[in-house]
Amino acid sequence: MILELLTFLLGVIYGYSRKGKEDLLGILKAALKFSIILGIILAIASFLIFPHPAVLFLAGVGFFAILFVILYFAVIFLIGVVIGDLLERI
């Protein structure tokens, strides 16, 4: 819970400190690209380190877990950015 709150507060600070409206879709696309690349790298690395057929399945599950976690925090950050933009207008 603390990590989510910290991510949210960083989003509010980011949205408030930068002038103008932020490119929310651009931030979400960057998070998606980062999570896909990181998920693929870690899935391949885990399969190469532990070459077993079951690890291939677990590597795929790990890929989607990393994708979900990074997108989860990106959405929390984006909500903070939107609130920071609203506070900036006040």
N, C-alpha and C positions, 0 to 999 in steps of 0.2 A: 504494500500500500504506500509505503514511503517513496518507493521508486516512481510510482505513478504520479504521486503528488509533486515530486521533484520535476518530473517531465512536464507536468501541467504548468508549474510555476515558471520553468524555463521557456515554455511556449508563450506565456503571458508577457514575460520580460522581453522576449524576442519581438513579439507583435507590437508592444508598446514602444520599444526603443527605436525601431526602424520607421522611417517616415513613409507615409502612404500605405496603401493596401498591399498586403503580401500576396504572392502567387501561391495559393494553397495547393492547386493542382500540381504545380511544379515541385513543391515539397513532397507531396504524396508520390509522385512519379519517381523522384530520387530515392525515396525510402523503398519503393518497390524494386527498383533496379539493384539497390544495395543488398536487399534481402535475398533476391534471386541469386546474385553472384556469390554471396556468402554461403547460402544454402548449398549451392552446387559444389563449391570448394570444400566445404566440410563433409559433404556426403561422399565425394570422391576420396578425400583423405581418409575417412573412416573405413571405406571399403579397401583401400590399399594397405592400410595398417592391419586390418583384421579381415583377410580374404576368406570369407565364409558366405555361403548363399543366404543365410539368415541376416547377415550384416547388410546385404544389399537392400533387403526390405526395411531394416531399421534405418539405413541411410536415407531412404526415400521418406520415411516418417519424420526423420530429423530435418530434412529439407523443408517439409511443410510446417513443421513446428517452428523453425527459425523464421520462415516467411510470415507465419501468423503473429509471432511475438513482435517482430520489427514493425509490422503494419499496425498492430495494437498500440504500440507506443507512438507511432507516427500519428495515428488518429487522436490520441490524447494530446500530443504536442500541437496538432492543428486546432483543436478546440481551444487550447490556451492562446494560440496565435490570434484566433478570431476574437476572443475576449480582450486580448491586448490591443488589437486594432480598435475595438469599440471604446476601450478606455482612453485611447489616444485621441479619439474624436471628441471626447467630453471636455 
